[in-house]
Amino acid sequence: MNELIDALMVLAVLLNLRLLGSSRLASCIRTVAIEGIALGLLPLLLAWNQGLSGRLVFLAVASIVTRGVVFPWVLLRAQRNANVQREVQPFINYPLSILTGVLTLVLSLWLCSRLPLPQAPQMLLIPVAMSTILVGLLVIVSRRLAISQVLGYIVMENGIYVLGLTLVQDIPALVELGVLLDAFVAVFVMSIVTHQISREFDHIDADQMDSLKG
């Protein structure tokens, strides 16, 4: 089971790098969906040896359905409504974005070796969680399109989700569902705003909103 958890963490790193290196929005949305499904399995794998409870199964299913099905469906629909296919001119180009993504993983590994963190079930869990949070922030600040920035928010939330599962093993179900509901509402609100922006201004380039100042 430990090998499977390590494989999921490696997959998450590769998916983060794929997200940073892809300009096609549909591909980016599917990449984030695969990451959501993979990370949704994590609570089941972490508790496998202690035995699975109905609460864990419910939370895993809710996480997989929300991150792997609902969010991608909403964003793919927003992308089709906005009629945009690619992120053409990000603030940080794609090769440099990938390099920065690798550096976030190196930085996370270094920080985890220096900080007095609780002992994690697997060595890669906390560094990958921290790196995923940083990758999400990088996508938010380095991309111009609103849909790409929503993807960055989801990736950042994925990292927070893994970090919470790793550091706090006994989070009440109500709190976990509350966090998931926050992400759920945020993505829906952002998708509605994206649709309204594209309908009013014929683009979803958030950078061009600066022209409305004054």
C-alpha positions as CSV (number, residue, x, y, z in Angstrom):
1,M,0.0,0.0,0.0
2,N,2.9,2.4,0.7
3,E,4.2,1.8,-2.8
4,L,0.7,2.8,-4.2
5,I,0.7,6.0,-2.1
6,D,4.2,6.9,-3.4
7,A,3.0,6.2,-6.9
8,L,0.0,8.6,-6.4
9,M,2.4,11.3,-5.2
10,V,4.7,10.9,-8.2
11,L,1.6,11.0,-10.4
12,A,0.5,14.2,-8.8
13,V,3.9,15.8,-9.4
14,L,3.8,14.7,-13.1
15,L,0.3,16.1,-13.5
16,N,1.3,19.4,-11.9
17,L,4.2,19.7,-14.4
18,R,1.8,18.7,-17.3
19,L,-0.6,21.5,-16.2
20,L,2.2,24.0,-16.2
21,G,3.4,23.0,-19.6
22,S,0.1,22.8,-21.5
23,S,-1.5,25.6,-23.3
24,R,-4.7,23.8,-24.3
25,L,-7.5,24.5,-21.7
26,A,-9.3,21.2,-22.3
27,S,-6.1,19.3,-21.6
28,C,-5.5,21.3,-18.5
29,I,-9.0,20.7,-17.2
30,R,-8.6,16.9,-17.8
31,T,-5.2,16.9,-16.1
32,V,-6.7,18.6,-13.0
33,A,-9.6,16.0,-13.1
34,I,-7.2,13.1,-13.1
35,E,-5.3,14.6,-10.2
36,G,-8.5,15.1,-8.3
37,I,-9.5,11.4,-8.8
38,A,-6.0,10.2,-7.8
39,L,-5.9,12.3,-4.6
40,G,-9.5,11.4,-3.8
41,L,-8.3,7.9,-3.2
42,L,-5.7,9.0,-0.7
43,P,-7.8,8.8,2.6
44,L,-8.7,5.2,1.7
45,L,-5.1,4.2,1.2
46,L,-3.9,6.0,4.3
47,A,-6.5,4.1,6.5
48,W,-6.3,0.8,4.6
49,N,-4.3,-1.0,7.3
50,Q,-6.5,0.3,10.2
51,G,-9.7,-0.6,8.4
52,L,-12.1,1.5,6.3
53,S,-15.0,3.3,7.8
54,G,-18.2,4.5,6.2
55,R,-17.1,8.1,6.8
56,L,-13.9,7.6,4.9
57,V,-15.5,5.9,2.0
58,F,-18.2,8.6,1.8
59,L,-15.6,11.4,1.9
60,A,-13.4,9.7,-0.7
61,V,-16.4,9.2,-3.1
62,A,-17.5,12.8,-2.5
63,S,-14.0,14.1,-3.2
64,I,-13.6,12.0,-6.4
65,V,-17.0,13.0,-7.8
66,T,-16.5,16.7,-7.0
67,R,-12.9,17.1,-8.1
68,G,-12.9,14.5,-10.9
69,V,-16.4,14.9,-12.4
70,V,-18.3,18.0,-11.3
71,F,-15.5,20.6,-11.4
72,P,-14.2,19.4,-14.9
73,W,-17.7,19.3,-16.3
74,V,-18.4,22.9,-15.1
75,L,-15.1,24.2,-16.4
76,L,-15.4,22.4,-19.8
77,R,-18.8,23.9,-20.2
78,A,-17.5,27.4,-19.3
79,Q,-14.7,26.9,-21.8
80,R,-17.1,26.0,-24.6
81,N,-19.4,28.9,-23.8
82,A,-16.4,31.3,-23.8
83,N,-15.2,29.7,-27.1
84,V,-11.5,29.8,-26.1
85,Q,-9.1,26.9,-26.7
86,R,-5.7,28.0,-25.6
87,E,-3.8,30.1,-23.1
88,V,-1.8,32.0,-25.7
89,Q,0.3,34.5,-23.8
90,P,0.8,33.6,-20.1
91,F,2.8,36.0,-17.9
92,I,5.4,33.2,-17.5
93,N,6.1,31.1,-20.6
94,Y,5.6,27.3,-20.4
95,P,9.2,26.1,-20.3
96,L,9.9,28.5,-17.4
97,S,6.7,27.5,-15.7
98,I,7.8,23.8,-15.8
99,L,11.2,24.8,-14.4
100,T,9.5,26.8,-11.6
101,G,7.3,23.8,-10.9
102,V,10.4,21.6,-10.4
103,L,11.9,24.2,-8.2
104,T,8.8,24.3,-6.0
105,L,9.2,20.6,-5.4
106,V,12.9,21.0,-4.5
107,L,12.0,23.9,-2.2
108,S,9.2,21.8,-0.6
109,L,11.6,18.9,0.0
110,W,14.2,21.2,1.5
111,L,11.6,22.9,3.8
112,C,10.3,19.6,5.0
113,S,13.8,18.5,5.9
114,R,14.2,21.7,8.0
115,L,10.8,22.3,9.6
116,P,9.7,20.4,12.7
117,L,6.8,18.8,11.0
118,P,4.9,15.8,12.5
119,Q,5.9,12.4,11.2
120,A,3.9,11.7,8.0
121,P,2.8,8.2,7.0
122,Q,4.8,8.5,3.8
123,M,7.9,10.6,3.1
124,L,6.5,12.2,-0.1
125,L,3.1,13.3,1.2
126,I,4.0,16.6,2.8
127,P,6.5,17.8,0.2
128,V,4.1,17.0,-2.7
129,A,1.3,18.7,-0.8
130,M,3.3,21.8,-0.3
131,S,4.5,21.7,-3.9
132,T,1.0,21.3,-5.2
133,I,-0.1,24.4,-3.2
134,L,2.7,26.4,-4.7
135,V,2.0,25.1,-8.2
136,G,-1.7,26.2,-7.8
137,L,-0.5,29.7,-6.7
138,L,1.9,29.8,-9.7
139,V,-0.9,29.0,-12.1
140,I,-3.2,31.7,-10.5
141,V,-0.5,34.5,-10.8
142,S,1.1,33.4,-14.1
143,R,-2.0,32.8,-16.3
144,R,-4.2,35.4,-17.9
145,L,-7.4,33.5,-18.6
146,A,-10.0,33.2,-15.9
147,I,-10.5,29.5,-16.5
148,S,-6.8,28.9,-16.0
149,Q,-6.9,30.8,-12.8
150,V,-9.8,28.7,-11.6
151,L,-7.7,25.6,-12.3
152,G,-4.9,27.1,-10.2
153,Y,-7.4,27.5,-7.3
154,I,-8.5,23.8,-7.6
155,V,-4.9,22.6,-7.7
156,M,-4.1,24.7,-4.6
157,E,-7.1,23.3,-2.8
158,N,-5.9,19.8,-3.8
159,G,-2.6,20.5,-2.0
160,I,-4.4,21.8,1.1
161,Y,-6.5,18.6,1.0
162,V,-3.5,16.3,1.0
163,L,-1.7,18.4,3.7
164,G,-4.8,18.2,5.9
165,L,-5.1,14.5,5.5
166,T,-1.4,14.0,6.3
167,L,-1.1,16.3,9.3
168,V,-4.5,15.9,10.9
169,Q,-5.7,12.3,10.8
170,D,-9.0,12.8,12.8
171,I,-10.6,15.8,11.2
172,P,-14.4,15.7,11.8
173,A,-16.4,14.8,8.8
174,L,-18.4,18.1,9.0
175,V,-15.2,20.1,8.7
176,E,-13.9,18.1,5.8
177,L,-17.2,18.4,4.0
178,G,-17.3,22.2,4.8
179,V,-13.9,22.6,3.0
180,L,-15.1,20.6,0.0
181,L,-18.3,22.7,-0.1
182,D,-16.3,25.9,-0.1
183,A,-14.3,24.7,-3.1
184,F,-17.5,23.5,-4.8
185,V,-19.2,26.9,-4.4
186,A,-16.1,28.8,-5.4
187,V,-15.7,26.9,-8.6
188,F,-19.3,27.4,-9.5
189,V,-19.2,31.1,-8.7
190,M,-16.0,31.5,-10.8
191,S,-17.5,29.6,-13.7
192,I,-20.5,31.9,-13.7
193,V,-18.3,35.0,-13.5
194,T,-16.2,33.6,-16.4
195,H,-19.3,33.1,-18.5
196,Q,-20.5,36.7,-17.8
197,I,-17.1,38.2,-18.6
198,S,-17.0,36.3,-21.9
199,R,-20.5,37.4,-22.8
200,E,-20.0,41.0,-22.0
201,F,-16.4,41.5,-23.2
202,D,-15.9,38.7,-25.8
203,H,-12.9,37.4,-23.9
204,I,-11.9,35.9,-20.5
205,D,-8.5,37.6,-20.2
206,A,-8.5,38.7,-16.6
207,D,-5.5,41.0,-17.3
208,Q,-7.6,43.1,-19.7
209,M,-9.9,44.0,-16.8
210,D,-7.3,46.6,-15.9
211,S,-8.6,48.7,-18.8
212,L,-11.9,49.3,-16.9
213,K,-10.1,51.3,-14.1
214,G,-11.3,54.8,-13.9
